[in-house]
């Protein structure tokens, strides 16, 4: 693994965890936990990769 990708991987995993938690909470409140949790996981991962890439570019 390239050590320059550490911010991207860290933000991606953090985004997935936060998205999973938010998607699960929203899904449980609406009664549709499954699909909302998956959307939260997906969007959290995408946002995390974007933030990690921005951090990586700023550091360079």
C-alpha positions as CSV (number, residue, x, y, z in Angstrom):
1,X,0.0,0.0,0.0
2,X,1.3,3.4,-0.9
3,X,1.7,5.5,2.3
4,X,0.3,8.6,0.5
5,X,-3.1,6.9,0.4
6,X,-3.4,6.8,4.2
7,X,-5.6,10.0,4.5
8,X,-7.9,8.7,1.7
9,X,-8.3,5.2,3.4
10,X,-8.8,6.7,6.9
11,X,-11.4,9.2,5.7
12,X,-13.2,6.5,3.6
13,X,-13.5,4.2,6.6
14,X,-14.6,7.0,8.9
15,X,-17.2,8.2,6.3
16,X,-18.5,4.6,6.0
17,X,-18.9,4.3,9.7
18,X,-20.6,7.6,10.1
19,X,-22.8,7.0,7.1
20,X,-23.8,3.6,8.4
21,X,-24.7,5.0,11.8
22,X,-26.7,7.9,10.3
23,X,-28.4,5.7,7.7
24,X,-29.3,3.1,10.3
25,X,-30.8,5.7,12.6
26,X,-32.8,7.4,9.9
27,X,-33.9,4.0,8.5
28,X,-35.1,2.8,11.9
29,X,-37.1,6.0,12.4
30,X,-38.8,5.5,9.0
31,X,-39.2,1.8,9.4
32,X,-36.9,1.0,6.4
33,X,-33.6,0.2,8.0
34,X,-32.1,-1.9,5.2
35,X,-32.1,0.3,2.2
36,X,-31.4,3.5,4.1
37,X,-28.5,1.9,5.9
38,X,-27.0,0.8,2.5
39,X,-27.4,4.3,1.1
40,X,-25.8,5.8,4.2
41,X,-22.9,3.4,3.8
42,X,-22.5,4.2,0.1
43,X,-22.7,8.0,0.4
44,X,-20.5,8.0,3.5
45,X,-17.8,6.1,1.6
46,X,-18.0,8.5,-1.4
47,X,-17.9,11.6,0.8
48,X,-15.0,10.1,2.8
49,X,-13.0,9.4,-0.4
50,X,-13.6,13.0,-1.6
51,X,-12.5,14.5,1.7
52,X,-9.4,12.2,1.9
53,X,-8.4,13.1,-1.6
54,X,-8.7,16.8,-0.8
55,X,-6.6,16.4,2.3
56,X,-4.0,14.4,0.3
57,X,-3.8,17.2,-2.4
58,X,-3.5,19.9,0.3
59,X,-0.6,18.1,2.0
60,X,1.3,17.9,-1.3
